[in-house]
């Protein structure tokens, strides 16, 4: 296919396009711009996209929490609860703990967001998470 020269086009904003349509006979480009601005954008209901993202992250195989930060947290918790200063944890055990923690957190967030949608809100609040943990019968953090 032969190459052809491209003609430079001027970019109009909505106000200029409307002005062109009012003052003179609207040109083809002005009509296109005016129509493009008037076209309705497809929007999903609040919460639909968030639940879709949660499901997508659940299906992925990689972990979402950084490994080193999670390992530091586990060592800190084990050090304070078990009063041990020097201990080792196998890599597979740490990975298993991280997978279990991420699965649990994803389920809690999904249920909490469903409670948020039920309350006809978009923003996830701490009281939604407290309600989910209470319904599940788990102790809530202080």
C-alpha positions in Angstrom: 0.0 0.0 0.0 1.3 3.4 -0.9 2.1 6.0 1.7 0.1 9.1 1.7 0.6 12.4 3.5 -1.5 13.0 6.5 -3.4 16.3 6.8 -2.9 18.2 10.0 -6.2 18.4 12.0 -7.1 21.0 14.5 -8.3 19.7 17.9 -11.5 21.3 19.1 -12.8 21.3 22.6 -16.5 21.1 23.3 -17.1 24.8 23.6 -15.4 25.6 20.3 -17.4 22.8 18.6 -20.7 24.1 20.0 -19.8 27.7 18.9 -19.0 26.5 15.4 -22.4 24.6 15.3 -24.3 27.7 16.4 -22.7 30.5 14.3 -22.3 29.0 10.9 -23.2 25.9 9.0 -21.6 23.1 10.9 -18.7 21.5 9.2 -18.3 17.7 9.2 -15.5 17.8 11.8 -17.5 20.1 14.2 -20.5 17.7 13.9 -18.3 14.7 14.7 -16.8 16.5 17.8 -20.2 17.6 19.0 -21.6 14.1 18.6 -18.6 12.6 20.3 -19.1 14.9 23.3 -22.8 14.1 23.5 -22.4 10.3 23.3 -23.3 8.5 26.6 -20.5 6.6 28.4 -21.3 3.1 29.6 -20.9 3.0 33.3 -21.1 0.0 35.6 -23.0 0.1 38.9 -21.0 1.0 42.0 -19.1 -2.0 43.3 -19.2 -4.1 40.2 -15.7 -3.2 39.1 -14.3 -3.7 42.6 -15.8 -7.2 42.9 -14.4 -8.0 39.4 -10.9 -6.9 40.5 -11.2 -9.0 43.7 -12.1 -12.1 41.6 -9.2 -11.3 39.1 -6.7 -11.1 42.0 -8.1 -14.3 43.5 -7.5 -16.2 40.2 -3.9 -15.1 39.8 -1.2 -17.4 41.1 1.3 -14.8 42.3 1.2 -13.2 45.7 0.0 -9.6 46.3 1.9 -8.9 49.6 5.6 -8.5 49.1 7.5 -11.6 50.4 10.1 -9.7 52.5 7.6 -7.5 54.3 5.4 -10.5 55.1 8.4 -12.5 56.4 9.4 -9.5 58.6 5.8 -9.4 60.0 5.8 -13.2 60.7 9.1 -13.0 62.5 7.9 -10.0 64.6 4.7 -11.8 65.6 6.5 -15.1 66.4 9.1 -13.2 68.4 6.6 -11.4 70.5 4.2 -14.3 71.1 6.6 -17.1 71.4 9.4 -15.2 73.2 11.9 -16.6 70.7 14.8 -14.4 69.4 16.5 -16.8 67.0 14.5 -19.2 64.9 14.2 -20.2 61.3 11.2 -20.7 59.1 11.4 -22.8 55.9 10.6 -21.0 52.6 7.7 -23.3 51.8 6.2 -22.7 55.2 6.4 -19.0 54.8 4.9 -19.2 51.3 2.1 -21.4 52.7 1.4 -18.9 55.5 1.3 -16.0 53.0 -1.0 -17.9 50.6 -3.4 -18.6 53.5 -3.3 -15.1 54.7 -4.0 -13.6 51.3 -6.9 -16.0 50.7 -8.4 -15.1 54.0 -8.0 -11.3 53.4 -9.5 -11.6 50.0 -12.6 -13.4 51.3 -13.0 -10.8 54.1 -12.7 -7.9 51.7 -15.1 -9.5 49.2 -17.8 -10.0 51.9 -17.2 -6.6 53.4 -17.6 -5.0 50.0 -20.9 -6.9 49.5 -22.1 -5.4 52.8 -21.0 -2.0 51.5 -23.1 -2.4 48.3 -26.0 -3.7 50.4 -25.9 -0.4 52.4 -26.0 1.5 49.0 -22.5 2.9 49.5 -19.4 2.8 47.4 -16.7 3.3 50.1 -15.7 0.4 52.2 -15.8 1.4 55.9 -14.3 -0.3 59.0 -17.8 -1.0 60.3 -18.5 -3.2 57.3 -15.4 -5.3 58.1 -16.4 -5.5 61.7 -19.9 -6.7 60.7 -18.5 -9.4 58.5 -16.1 -10.6 61.2 -19.0 -10.6 63.7 -21.2 -12.6 61.3 -18.4 -15.1 60.7 -18.0 -15.5 64.5 -14.4 -14.4 64.5 -12.9 -12.0 67.1 -12.4 -8.6 65.7 -9.1 -6.7 66.2 -9.1 -4.0 68.9 
